[in-house]
Amino acid sequence: MSPSANEADPAHRAGPRLAVVGNPENRRVALFGAAVRGFGLPEPRVVSWEEVLRSGGADFAADEVVRIDSPGENPAVDHLLRGTGDPTRVEGSARWYAGLMSAVRTLRGGRRLDDPDELAVLFDKRRCHAVLTAGGVPVPASPTSAAEEAAGERGTAPASVRGWDDVRALMRAHRMHRLFVKPAHGSSASGVLAVETSGAGRIRATTSVELTPDGRLFNSLRMRRYEREQDIAAIVDTLAPDGLHLERWLPKASQRGRAADLRVVVVAGRATHAVVRTSASPLTNLHLGGSRGDLDEARAAVEAAGARWSEVLDVCERAAACFPNTLCVGVDLLPAVGWRRFAVGEVNAFGDLLPRLTGLPGSGAEGRDTYAAQVAAILRDPSLARPAVPRPARTATSAPSAPARPPSRAAPHDPQDPLDPLDPLDPYRTGTTDVSA
């Protein structure tokens, strides 16, 4: 993870001034700072999300290169964004999204590594799915996304989902007997339901949502199965006002008897890092019982199926190319049964938290973690940091911090982080107390 000798020379040490908008106590900020220092650059300036939200923005010098990082795992920030007094609640993702997008646009000046308009798409699963479809990237079929520009020409438009009755109608219309119901602005599998039906009229939803007798929804660290349709309907009806995205449930490839998918990090257009996630449940998130798989074994399975590993990485790079003004994204890649075909499930703005994982062979990031790979890319091509477009500032309303979370439930996870440092199966656990996607 150390820079090469020529990258640590005085010319590089006199390179760009870096700043990061994040939660100062978060390991993301610490890891990025360590990568910056590793190249002999000055410590990046840290601007806290809480200060941005409470003061109505932040100002950056014209020559500062600004990285926008995750606002997750901070109860006060979560409360300011979602407006709920309990950080374990599932509801509030639409308000969280609106608050975050508004806050991003109050960042003034500097040169940006993350485009605000692209962030707005990346954090809306319906719009992201539409952009990928328009870009020719394979994705699961979805009635809730259609390429906005082409909707009129194709005679289709995204379906609205006002509740369970709409979900049921769309399942019938599109013959989706198995599907995922996802909060449009959710992360870390919060609120996601894997729904399956049978010809006998049976239905089952697998999810981490805890439904209380009074109808409230909480994040949980264990998977639950609901087999009463009224319970599933209650969950969906409660989540629907925040916006829902539906996707056909694609049968995924397996590794050692467990469903498998991949998180692939793309930096400056090139796939640099990858991990395999496996699970006995439909959701592979490690904080929900998933575990790290074997990447070499996955690559061997791809090649044994007659495909090429380069084709797998190409799909991820094409997905990232749909967001050309964002330096780094994490692509969730879904391998079909047999490891021959692939689809992109999601593209994540903050999908680079893979501590201690070094780059793929031939990626140009060998020996570097995801953060060092990004710093190296900036040093190679300073034009990757683009001048900010001036936007009017908006005033944020302050609010008190949220109370401590109940121990039996899970506070909001770090958006789009595929690792879980609390999971004993994770070889990259860092000893911190956050939980991840």
Secondary structure, 3 states (H helix, E strand, C coil): CCCCCHHHCHHHHCCCEEEEEECCCCHHHHHHHHHHHHCCCCCCEEEEHHHHHHHCCEEEEEEEEEEECCCCCCHHHHHHHHCCCCCCECCCHHHHHHHHHHHHCCEEEEEECCCHHHHHHHCCHHHHHHHHHHCCCCCCCCCCCCCHHHHHHHCCCCCCCCCHHHHHHHHHHCCCCEEEEEECCCCCCCCCEEEEECCCCCEEEEEEEEECCCCCEEEEEEEEEECCHHHHHHHHHHHHHHCEEEEECCCECEECCEEEEEEEEEECCEEEEEEEEEECCCCCCHHHCCEECCHHHHHHHHHHCCCCHHHHHHHHHHHHHCCCCCCEEEEEEEEECCCCCEEEEEEECCCCCCCCCCCCCCCCCCCCCHHHHHHHHHHHCHHHCEECCCCCCCCCCCCCCCCCCCCCCCCCCECCCCCCCCCCCCCCCCCCCCCEC
